[in-house]
Amino acid sequence: MAKFKFYDYTKPGKGVKKSSVKQDFSLANFFKIYIRKFWKLCSLNILYFVFNFPFFLFLLGLSGNFNIAFSTPAGPMYQQIHSVLMHTGNTPASASILGFEKFGRLMESSYPGTVSNILIWCGLLTVLTFGLANSGIAYILRNFAREEHAYIWEDYKSTIKKNFSQAMILGVIDILVSAVISYDVVFFRYNTGINFITDVMFWIALLLGLIYFIMRFYMYTILVTFNLSIPKILKNSFIFTFLCVKRNIVGLIGIAAAVALNYFILAYFPPLGAIIPFMFTVSLVTFIASYTAYPGIKKYMIDPYYADKNEPEQENNDTIFSDN
């Protein structure tokens, strides 16, 4: 009689060793991952803005809906003509001058009231939530880039809790540096042509802005992957800006294409273009940055660590490096 071997299908098998699977960071694989994770990326995009809710208070304060309205002359010469006529007397001729559409027309204007100012000041709390939100999204997108599973809410919350202090400090630094560089670019752009110094400073500010923008590809991914101090996070991010030039250029092109597409939709379909950033654009741009950055981080920081210890890469998602 033939003997049959019965298997216990409730027991986990050996599986496939992670070290034997070669990770693919090609452009084709990027689109495969993005399509496969599309709805999760949309959920992550919404969660990112929910966590940065003070930003909406800031926009509401700037919208003018709570401003105090008043009427003001539309013509720039109204005050001068009115001053002259006060000394010449109110005659039919002077009244006819102020009655001209060019000089006498009034327009509605407004200035921020108490409510607007309160909303704007509350909106500045985004400075504190910005780094936390970026650390949460960086962790999940890093896992997506290396094709590992991630629970959107649970992993987002646990990552923020684990990296709370450093993420908040890095976020404040990020906003301050971005604001200073943006101000310099705009300031020197409007002062180009005055002299040689302002022209040179504009290009220097633009170059610094480009370098820092690429540094941001790496900053938050390094933060959630390694136990490093903030100066070392910034230093390593700066090094990766030049160490992985080819991938950084491709990432820049991808981000520029995504932003240009969003701008095109906003120009021709304003309602849809205004909604897209809160649904797709931020997660798409951030995923491009994460997918660009992680291969370099793996090659130059993670792989040498395990090569020295002669062991395969760990499969858990805990931080694996200590700042010694």
Helices and strands as residue ranges (DSSP letters): G 18-20, H 27-36, H 38-51, H 54-62, E 68-73, H 78-88, H 92-99, H 101-104, E 106-111, H 114-123, H 126-145, H 152-162, H 164-189, H 196-225, E 226-227, H 230-243, H 245-268, H 270-276, I 277-281, H 282-297, I 298-302, H 303-309, E 321-322
